[in-house]
Amino acid sequence: MRLRVTWFLFGLVFLCVGASLAFTPYVARATVQVPDYPACPARTQQLATITGRVYRDREPRQIEHLITVPGAATLTVLGFVEEGHPSECPGGRCNQGQLNEEFSVKLNGVEFGRYLDKGPYDQWFEAGPWFAEVMTSGEQSLQLAHLMTGRHNQPGSVTYRLSVCAASAATPIISVPDDIVVDAATAEGTRVNYSASAVDGFGAPLTVVCAPPSGALFPIGVTTVTCSATDSFGTSVSASFNVTVRATTGDPTIDVPDDIIAEAESASGTRVNYSASAVDGFGTPLTVTCNQPSGTIFPLGATTVECRARDSFGGTASASFTVTVRDTTPPLLLLPKSFTVMALSEEGAMVEYSVDASDLVDPLPLIDCAPPSSRVFDLGETLVVCEASDSFGNSALGSFTVTVVLDIVPPEILLVRLNDGAAESATREINLRFSAIDPEPGSGVSDYLVNEYIPDTELGIWTIVRSTSWQPTTGESTRSWTLTADPGAHYVQVLVRDRAGNISSRPGGAIINYVPASDSIKQGTTRIYRYRVQAGQHVDVRVTPLSGDADLLIFPPTYPALAGWRSENRSGEDRVSFIAPESGSYQIEVYGFTAATYSLDVTIGLATARADTSSVLVEPKAQRGPAFPPDALPGMPEPAQLQYHVHLPLLRGR
């Protein structure tokens, strides 16, 4: 037990030195005002109020008050000495003397506090409030005593008021019922009444607040009720209990689909969707849990799906069904379209084809075709039948036709380029590039042959001056080529042959002019050059004699009979400059009026000028015809230079 005693004195100015006490005398008054009881401190409870009056009549008088403390608490005793009453003193003054009063606080007979007030007997006085704090434990008895003494035999009295305040050391106590189990009255539940109470540390009842409150509608299932109470000191206490409302219409019911058969979509199986539902005894939907949820991948074969539902009262329902995933889909057979193969001989042709198959489940379905690929097919039509089968016994059939015919279609020349399309070369070394195809369903380009021609002015034809043997090619080749030493126009011709021996019927070729730094020409002979010019291009041709006399003649594309321009200077340079009136091949001729050595310079500018047909020379009598046909080109070589394969159809009599 621990005691703390504190005395307060208001209305007096005092100074404590040892046990002495000084005060200002109280002025007598005619009317006495009785003050209220002293107020209890904050967060305490007023346990009792006491009003007393102690009389002094020659002998000391004492009044005792006993208060029972209900439990552990911190007690505060507040005293207020209201006033002193000198009795029957004429004029308000009595004989000299002293009136003393004492207050003491005892707990179970043990004193814990004492207050002593001394004052002149012949004066009015009041003092207070004062208080003492006492800590108790358990139920104990508090004794308050007020003793009045004096050194004079005059009677007198003192009125006092006391307040006993308690701050409980114990927390409130709350009581709630045990868990409650009731049956549901409706699908919504039932109303449940219950009682809960609470008292503070002194046993005084407290207000209890519960949620949900008593008398509320409790749903089916388990509901936790929480109750709380708070005493006057702000100390709270809470407790809870469960209210279980049971359904009374039986266990839940569950509904699952009939057995399901699904087609496999892959080797993993297939995704299967289904619906399962359940309700409790009141028809309220329940959550259904299945070991293989709807929308998941079911493997190949049979899978048992077990579903369960549980209501809020612990009632359960279960059901099952079977999902069977099977593969009845045949493979997808990927066949080529019917096609034609060129045979190189009457014996037929080697035929190769590719067949593929895919299956939803089997990654490697078996494929069987008859006749198989990479076999010799006879001339004519052959039906190829293929079958694809998977590991589950599903199969697919398909067919296509292969037609084998003798290859009689010649290949075609697409392009021949000399020095990447240059019109002339100052050296004999040039670059030859060509490309060719064998039209479908050809047997394919196998080799090529090159012929070089120069114009023969005496015969008026292109003459072969150089040839190669057949060289292997796949259809495109680039190679170097050395021109013969003859200056002037050179025509390089390319022929191609396919594997069946067919030779391109229209050879391809290109013209390039070999123009060395100088050239010698005999008297009465002509050197031929060919240049392609676009209409509107500026053409400048110069023949510079180094010795002798050489004349210059130019023939446009549409004037093959007469020269369009000429220069016949007997000495010095022959030069012709004009704007091309049309597009095409312009033939330039250098004629040896005498034996001569000369240099040729041909400049073809950009097409910046308008075509001018008026620049063609007049005086047709002064002109002469070309020494070589300006539009002549080499044709097919002589048959002796080529090897032909002739394929004749077989005729059968009926």
C-alpha positions in Angstrom: 0.0 0.0 0.0 1.3 3.5 -0.9 0.1 6.8 0.6 0.4 10.3 -0.7 -1.1 13.1 1.4 -1.4 16.6 0.2 -3.0 19.5 1.9 -4.4 22.6 0.1 -5.5 25.7 1.9 -7.2 28.4 -0.1 -8.2 31.8 1.2 -5.2 31.9 3.5 -1.7 33.1 3.0 0.5 30.7 4.9 4.1 30.0 5.4 5.2 26.6 6.8 8.3 26.6 8.9 8.5 23.3 10.7 5.1 22.7 12.3 3.9 26.3 12.6 1.1 27.8 10.5 0.4 31.6 10.0 -2.9 32.9 8.7 -4.9 36.1 8.2 -7.8 36.5 10.7 -11.3 36.1 9.3 -13.6 39.1 9.5 -16.9 38.4 11.2 -20.0 38.6 9.1 -23.6 38.7 9.9 -24.9 36.2 7.3 -23.2 32.9 6.7 -23.2 31.4 3.1 -22.7 27.6 2.9 -20.5 26.7 -0.1 -21.1 23.6 -2.3 -19.3 20.3 -1.7 -15.8 20.3 -3.0 -15.7 19.1 -6.7 -14.0 15.7 -7.4 -10.9 15.7 -9.6 -11.1 14.8 -13.2 -11.5 11.1 -14.1 -12.7 10.2 -10.5 -16.1 9.2 -9.2 -17.8 10.9 -6.2 -18.2 8.0 -3.8 -19.8 10.0 -0.9 -20.6 13.5 0.4 -20.6 14.4 4.0 -21.9 17.5 5.9 -21.0 17.9 9.5 -21.0 20.4 12.4 -18.8 20.0 15.4 -19.8 21.7 18.6 -17.4 22.7 21.3 -19.1 23.0 24.7 -16.4 23.1 27.4 -15.3 19.6 26.4 -13.6 18.5 23.1 -16.0 17.0 20.6 -15.3 14.6 17.8 -17.4 13.2 14.9 -16.4 10.2 12.9 -17.7 9.0 9.5 -17.2 5.5 8.2 -17.2 4.7 4.5 -16.8 1.3 3.0 -14.6 1.2 -0.1 -15.9 -1.4 -2.6 -12.6 -2.3 -4.2 -9.2 -1.3 -5.2 -9.2 2.5 -5.8 -7.3 5.7 -5.3 -9.4 7.8 -2.9 -9.3 11.5 -2.7 -10.8 13.1 0.5 -11.7 16.8 0.0 -12.5 18.8 3.1 -13.8 22.3 3.3 -14.0 24.1 6.7 -17.0 26.3 6.1 -17.0 28.7 9.0 -16.5 29.1 12.8 -19.3 30.0 15.1 -18.4 31.7 18.4 -21.5 31.1 20.5 -23.3 33.9 22.4 -20.4 36.4 22.4 -21.7 39.9 23.0 -20.9 42.1 20.1 -19.5 39.2 18.2 -16.5 39.1 20.5 -15.8 36.6 23.2 -13.2 36.1 25.8 -9.7 35.5 24.6 -9.0 32.0 23.7 -8.3 29.6 20.8 -10.5 27.3 18.9 -8.8 24.3 17.2 -10.1 21.7 14.7 -8.5 18.6 13.3 -9.3 16.4 10.4 -7.8 12.9 10.2 -8.0 10.2 7.5 -7.7 6.6 8.7 -7.9 3.4 6.7 -8.7 0.3 8.8 -7.6 2.3 11.9 -4.3 3.4 10.4 -4.0 7.2 10.0 -2.7 8.4 6.7 -3.5 12.1 6.9 -4.2 14.9 9.4 -5.1 18.5 9.0 -4.9 21.0 11.9 -6.4 24.5 11.9 -5.8 26.9 14.7 -7.5 30.2 15.1 -8.6 32.9 17.7 -11.7 31.8 19.4 -13.2 35.2 19.2 -13.1 35.5 15.4 -15.0 34.0 12.6 -12.8 31.8 10.3 -13.0 29.4 7.4 -10.3 27.4 5.7 -10.1 25.0 2.8 -10.4 23.1 0.7 -7.9 20.5 1.6 -7.5 16.9 0.4 -5.7 13.7 1.1 -5.1 10.8 -1.3 -5.2 7.2 -0.1 -4.6 4.1 -2.3 -6.6 1.0 -1.2 -6.9 -2.6 -2.4 -9.9 -4.8 -1.9 -12.9 -3.9 0.2 -11.8 -1.8 3.2 -13.2 0.7 5.7 -12.3 4.4 5.4 -12.6 6.4 8.7 -12.9 10.2 8.7 -12.7 12.0 12.1 -13.2 15.7 12.9 -12.1 16.8 16.4 -12.7 20.3 17.8 -10.7 21.5 20.9 -9.9 24.9 22.5 -8.2 26.5 25.4 -11.2 28.5 26.5 -14.4 27.2 27.9 -16.6 29.1 25.7 -18.9 27.0 23.5 -18.6 27.2 19.7 -19.1 25.2 16.5 -17.6 24.6 13.0 -19.5 23.5 9.9 -17.7 21.4 7.3 -18.4 19.6 4.0 -16.4 16.6 2.7 -16.3 14.9 -0.7 -14.9 11.4 -1.0 -13.7 10.7 -4.6 -12.5 7.4 -6.0 -10.5 6.5 -9.1 -10.9 2.8 -9.5 -7.8 0.8 -10.0 -9.8 -2.1 -11.6 -11.1 -2.2 -15.2 -14.7 -2.7 -16.0 -16.2 -6.2 -16.3 -18.4 -7.2 -19.3 -20.5 -10.3 -19.5 -21.8 -11.7 -22.8 -23.7 -14.9 -23.5 -22.2 -18.1 -24.7 -22.2 -18.9 -28.4 -25.8 -19.1 -29.6 -27.1 -21.7 -32.2 -30.6 -21.2 -33.6 -32.5 -22.5 -36.7 -33.3 -20.2 -39.6 -36.8 -19.0 -39.8 -36.6 -17.9 -43.4 -34.0 -17.9 -46.2 -32.8 -14.5 -44.9 -32.1 -15.9 -41.4 -33.8 -15.2 -38.1 -34.0 -12.6 -35.3 -32.0 -13.3 -32.2 -32.4 -11.7 -28.8 -29.6 -11.8 -26.2 -28.5 -10.0 -23.0 -25.1 -8.4 -22.3 -24.1 -6.4 -19.2 -21.1 -4.6 -17.7 -20.0 -2.9 -14.4 -17.2 -0.6 -13.5 -14.5 -1.2 -11.0 -16.9 -0.2 -8.2 -19.7 -2.5 -9.4 -21.8 0.3 -10.9 -23.7 -0.8 -14.1 -22.4 0.4 -17.4 -24.1 0.8 -20.8 -23.2 -2.0 -23.2 -23.2 -1.5 -27.0 -23.3 -4.6 -29.3 -23.1 -5.1 -33.0 -25.2 -6.6 -34.4 -27.6 -5.5 -31.6 -30.0 -7.8 -29.8 -33.2 -8.5 -31.8 -31.4 -7.9 -35.2 -32.0 -10.2 -38.2 -29.0 -12.7 -38.3 -28.3 -14.3 -41.7 -27.8 -18.0 -42.2 -24.3 -18.9 -41.1 -22.0 -17.7 -38.4 -22.1 -14.1 -37.2 -19.7 -12.7 -34.6 -21.3 -10.3 -32.1 -18.9 -7.8 -30.5 -20.0 -5.9 -27.3 -18.1 -3.1 -25.6 -18.6 -0.8 -22.5 -16.7 2.3 -21.2 -16.6 3.5 -17.6 -16.6 7.1 -16.5 -12.8 7.1 -16.5 -12.6 6.3 -20.2 -11.5 2.7 -19.7 -13.1 0.3 -22.2 -13.7 -3.4 -22.2 -15.1 -5.7 -25.0 -16.1 -9.3 -25.5 -17.6 -11.3 -28.4 -19.6 -14.4 -29.1 -20.9 -16.2 -32.2 -24.5 -16.6 -33.3 -24.9 -19.5 -35.7 -28.1 -19.6 -37.8 -28.7 -23.1 -39.3 -30.6 -23.9 -42.4 -33.3 -26.4 -41.6 -34.2 -27.7 -45.1 -31.4 -30.3 -45.6 -28.1 -30.5 -47.3 -27.2 -28.6 -50.5 -28.0 -30.0 -54.0 -25.5 -29.9 -56.9 -26.0 -30.2 -60.6 -23.3 -31.3 -63.1 -23.5 -32.0 -66.8 -23.8 -35.4 -68.5 -20.7 -37.1 -69.7 -18.9 -35.0 -72.4 -17.1 -36.2 -75.5 -14.7 -33.7 -77.1 -12.4 -33.7 -80.1 -8.7 -33.3 -79.5 -7.2 -30.0 -80.8 -3.5 -30.9 -80.2 -1.3 -33.6 -78.6 -2.1 -32.0 -75.3 -5.8 -32.6 -75.6 -8.4 -29.8 -75.9 -10.0 -27.1 -73.8 -13.4 -28.1 -72.4 -16.0 -25.7 -71.0 -18.8 -26.9 -68.8 -21.2 -25.6 -66.2 -21.8 -26.9 -62.7 -24.1 -25.3 -60.0 -25.3 -25.8 -56.5 -27.8 -24.3 -54.0 -28.3 -24.6 -50.3 -31.5 -25.6 -48.6 -33.0 -22.2 -49.2 -32.1 -22.1 -52.9 -29.2 -19.7 -52.4 -26.4 -20.3 -55.0 -23.2 -21.9 -53.7 -19.7 -22.0 -55.0 -18.9 -25.2 -56.8 -15.3 -26.5 -56.8 -14.2 -29.1 -59.3 -10.9 -31.0 -59.5 -10.6 -30.2 -63.2 -12.0 -26.6 -63.7 -14.0 -25.6 -66.7 -12.0 -24.0 -69.5 -8.8 -26.0 -68.8 -7.0 -28.4 -71.1 -8.3 -32.0 -70.8 -5.8 -34.7 -71.9 -6.5 -37.4 -74.4 -8.6 -40.2 -72.9 -11.2 -40.2 -70.1 -11.0 -37.8 -67.2 -13.4 -38.0 -64.2 -14.4 -34.6 -63.0 -15.5 -34.4 -59.3 -17.4 -31.4 -58.1 -18.3 -30.4 -54.5 -20.2 -27.6 -52.8 -20.4 -26.6 -49.2 -23.0 -24.4 -47.5 -22.3 -22.1 -44.5 -23.5 -24.7 -42.1 -21.0 -27.4 -43.1 -23.5 -29.3 -45.3 -21.9 -30.7 -48.5 -23.0 -32.1 -51.8 -20.8 -33.8 -54.5 -21.3 -35.2 -58.0 -19.1 -36.3 -60.9 -19.1 -36.8 -64.7 -16.6 -37.9 -67.3 -14.9 -35.9 -70.1 -13.5 -38.1 -72.9 -11.1 -36.4 -75.3 -10.6 -38.4 -78.5 -8.9 -38.0 -81.9 -11.2 -38.7 -84.9 -9.8 -36.0 -87.2 -7.7 -37.3 -90.1 -4.4 -35.6 -91.0 -4.4 -32.7 -93.5 -2.7 -33.9 -96.7 -0.7 -31.3 -98.6 -0.3 -32.3 -102.2 1.2 -30.5 -105.1 -1.0 -29.4 -108.0 -1.0 -31.5 -111.1 2.1 -30.6 -113.1 3.9 -31.4 -116.4 7.5 -32.7 -116.7 9.5 -32.5 -119.9 11.1 -35.8 -120.9 14.5 -35.9 -122.5 13.8 -39.1 -124.4 11.1 -41.6 -125.2 11.9 -43.5 -122.0 10.1 -40.9 -119.9 11.4 -38.6 -117.2 12.6 -38.7 -113.6 9.9 -37.1 -111.5 10.4 -35.7 -108.1 7.7 -34.2 -106.0 7.1 -33.3 -102.3 4.1 -34.3 -100.2 3.5 -33.2 -96.7 0.9 -33.8 -94.0 0.0 -32.3 -90.7 -2.2 -33.6 -87.8 -3.7 -32.0 -84.8 -2.4 -34.7 -82.5 0.2 -36.7 -84.2 3.3 -34.6 -85.1 4.6 -37.1 -87.6 1.8 -38.7 -89.6 2.9 -41.4 -92.0 2.7 -40.6 -95.8 2.6 -43.2 -98.5 2.4 -42.3 -102.2 2.2 -44.5 -105.3 4.1 -44.2 -107.6 6.7 -42.7 -105.2 8.8 -39.7 -105.9 12.2 -39.9 -107.6 11.0 -42.5 -110.1 11.0 -42.5 -113.9 7.5 -41.8 -115.1 6.4 -42.9 -118.6 5.3 -40.4 -121.2 1.7 -39.4 -120.7 -0.4 -38.9 -117.6 0.2 -40.7 -114.3 -2.2 -40.5 -111.3 -0.3 -40.3 -108.0 -2.3 -41.4 -105.0 -1.2 -40.5 -101.5 -2.4 -41.5 -98.1 -1.6 -39.9 -94.7 -2.4 -41.7 -91.4 -1.9 -40.8 -87.8 -1.2 -42.9 -84.7 -4.9 -43.1 -83.9 -5.9 -44.8 -87.1 -7.3 -41.7 -88.9 -6.3 -41.4 -92.5 -6.7 -39.0 -95.5 -6.4 -39.8 -99.2 -5.5 -37.4 -102.1 -4.2 -37.5 -105.6 -2.6 -35.4 -108.3 -1.6 -36.0 -111.9 1.9 -35.9 -113.4 2.1 -35.5 -117.2 5.3 -36.4 -118.9 5.9 -35.0 -122.4 8.9 -34.7 -124.7 10.6 -31.3 -124.3 10.2 -29.6 -127.7 10.1 -26.0 -126.4 13.4 -24.1 -127.0 14.8 -21.9 -124.3 14.8 -18.1 -124.6 17.5 -15.5 -124.4 16.4 -12.6 -122.2 19.5 -10.4 -122.1 22.9 -9.9 -123.8 25.1 -7.1 -122.6 28.6 -6.1 -123.8 30.7 -4.0 -121.4 27.5 -3.3 -119.5 25.9 -1.7 -122.6 28.8 0.5 -123.8 28.6 1.5 -127.5 32.3 1.2 -128.2 35.6 -0.1 -126.8 39.1 1.1 -127.4 40.5 -2.4 -126.6 39.6 -5.9 -127.8 39.0 -7.2 -124.3 35.3 -6.9 -123.3 32.9 -8.3 -120.8 30.0 -10.5 -121.9 26.9 -11.1 -119.7 23.7 -12.9 -120.6 20.6 -14.5 -119.1 18.2 -17.1 -120.5 15.3 -19.3 -119.4 13.6 -22.5 -120.5 9.8 -21.8 -120.3 7.8 -24.1 -118.0 7.6 -26.9 -118.0 11.0 -27.0 -119.7 13.8 -29.3 -118.9 16.1 -26.4 -118.0 18.9 -24.5 -119.7 22.0 -26.6 -119.8 24.6 -24.9 -122.0 25.4 -21.9 -124.3 27.4 -21.0 -127.4 28.9 -17.7 -128.5 29.4 -16.4 -132.1 31.2 -13.2 -133.1 30.3 -11.5 -136.4 31.6 -8.6 -138.4 30.0 -7.0 -141.5 31.2 -8.2 -144.9 30.8 -5.3 -147.2 31.5 -7.4 -150.3 28.8 -9.9 -149.5 26.5 -7.5 -147.6 26.1 -10.0 -144.7 27.4 -10.5 -141.2 30.2 -13.1 -141.2 31.2 -15.3 -138.3 34.8 -14.7 -137.3 34.9 -16.6 -134.0 32.8 -19.3 -132.2 32.9 -21.3 -129.1 31.9 -24.8 -128.3 28.8 -25.4 -126.1 29.6 -24.3 -122.5 27.6 -25.4 -119.4 25.3 -22.8 -117.8 22.3 -22.7 -115.6 20.8 -19.7 -117.6 22.9 -16.8 -116.4 26.6 -16.3 -117.1 29.3 -13.6 -117.2 32.6 -14.1 -119.0 35.3 -12.2 -120.7 35.5 -12.0 -124.5 38.3 -11.0 -126.8 37.2 -9.4 -130.1 38.9 -10.1 -133.3 41.4 -7.4 -134.5 39.0 -5.9 -137.1 38.1 -2.3 -136.2 34.4 -1.4 -136.6 31.1 -3.0 -135.6 31.2 -6.4 -133.9 28.0 -8.4 -133.3 28.3 -10.9 -130.4 25.6 -13.6 -130.6 24.6 -16.0 -127.8 22.6 -19.2 -128.2 21.4 -21.5 -125.4 20.3 -25.1 -125.3 18.2 -27.0 -122.8 18.7 -30.5 -121.5 16.5 -31.9 -124.1 18.7 -30.5 -126.9 16.4 -27.7 -127.9 18.3 -24.6 -129.1 17.0 -21.1 -128.7 15.2 -20.2 -131.9 15.8 -16.5 -131.6 19.4 -15.9 -130.7 20.3 -12.9 -128.6 23.1 -10.5 -129.3 24.5 -7.1 -129.1 26.7 -4.7 -131.1 29.9 -3.1 -129.8 32.3 -0.9 -131.9 35.9 -1.7 -131.7 37.5 1.8 -132.1 41.3 1.7 -131.7 43.4 4.9 -131.6 43.9 4.7 -135.3 42.8 2.5 -138.2 44.1 1.9 -141.7 41.8 1.4 -144.7 42.5 0.5 -148.2 41.4 2.5 -151.2 37.8 1.8 -152.2 36.9 -0.1 -149.0 34.5 0.8 -146.3 34.6 0.5 -142.5 31.2 0.0 -140.8 30.2 1.3 -137.3 26.8 1.1 -135.6 25.5 3.5 -132.8 22.1 3.6 -131.2 20.9 7.2 -130.8 17.8 8.6 -129.2 15.8 11.3 -131.0 16.9 14.8 -129.9 20.5 13.7 -128.9 23.3 15.7 -130.3 25.7 13.6 -132.5 29.2 14.8 -133.4 31.3 12.5 -135.7 34.9 13.4 -136.7 37.3 11.5 -139.0 40.8 12.8 -138.6 43.2 11.7 -141.4 46.7 10.7 -140.3 47.5 10.0 -143.9 45.5 9.7 -147.2 41.9 10.7 -147.7 38.9 9.0 -145.9 35.4 10.2 -146.4 32.5 10.2 -143.8 28.9 9.0 -144.4 26.1 8.6 -141.9 22.8 6.7 -142.5 19.8 7.3 -140.2 17.4 4.5 -139.3 14.8 5.3 -142.0 17.2 6.3 -144.8 18.9 3.1 -145.6 19.2 3.8 -149.3 20.9 7.2 -149.2 23.3 8.8 -146.7 21.7 11.3 -144.5 25.0 13.2 -143.8 28.4 13.1 -145.3 31.7 14.9 -145.4 34.2 14.5 -148.3 36.9 16.9 -147.6 39.9 16.3 -149.9 42.2 17.3 -147.2 41.9 17.8 -143.5 39.2 16.6 -141.1 35.8 15.2 -142.1 33.2 16.2 -139.5 29.4 15.9 -139.3 27.4 17.3 -136.4 23.6 17.1 -136.1 20.6 16.6 -133.8 19.1 13.1 -134.2 15.7 13.3 -135.9 14.6 9.9 -134.7 15.6 7.1 -132.4 17.3 4.0 -133.7 20.5 2.6 -135.1 22.7 5.0 -137.0 25.3 3.5 -139.3 28.6 5.4 -139.7 30.7 4.5 -142.7 34.3 5.5 -143.3 35.2 5.2 -147.0 38.8 5.1 -148.2 38.8 7.6 -151.0 42.5 6.7 -151.1 44.4 4.4 -148.9 44.3 6.2 -145.5 45.1 6.1 -141.9 42.6 7.9 -139.6 41.2 8.2 -136.1 37.4 8.2 -135.4 35.8 10.2 -132.6 32.0 9.8 -132.0 30.3 11.9 -129.3 26.7 11.4 -128.5 25.4 14.0 -126.1 22.3 14.2 -123.9 18.9 14.6 -125.5 18.8 18.3 -124.8 17.7 19.5 -128.3 14.6 19.0 -130.2 14.8 16.4 -133.0 15.6 18.2 -136.3 14.7 16.4 -139.5 15.8 19.4 -141.6 19.4 18.6 -140.9 19.2 15.7 -143.4 21.2 16.6 -146.4 19.5 17.6 -149.6 20.9 17.0 -153.1 20.1 13.3 -153.3 22.1 13.0 -156.6 25.2 13.8 -154.7 24.6 11.0 -152.2 25.3 7.3 -152.5 23.9 4.2 -150.9 25.3 2.4 -147.9 28.1 -0.1 -148.3 26.4 -2.4 -145.9 22.6 -2.7 -145.1 22.1 -0.4 -142.1 19.4 -2.6 -140.7 21.0 -6.0 -141.2 21.6 -8.3 -138.2 22.9 -11.8 -138.0 20.3 -14.6 -137.9 20.6 -18.2 -136.9 24.0 -19.8 -137.7 24.3 -22.4 -140.4 23.0 -25.8 -139.4 26.4 -27.3 -139.8 27.5 -25.2 -136.8 24.8 -26.6 -134.5 23.6 -30.0 -133.3 19.9 -30.5 -133.4 17.7 -33.1 -131.6 14.5 -33.7 -133.4 11.6 -35.4 -131.5 8.8 -36.9 -133.6 5.6 -38.2 -132.0 4.9 -41.9 -132.1 1.8 -42.8 -134.1 0.0 -46.0 -133.2 -2.5 -47.7 -135.3 -5.8 -48.7 -134.0 
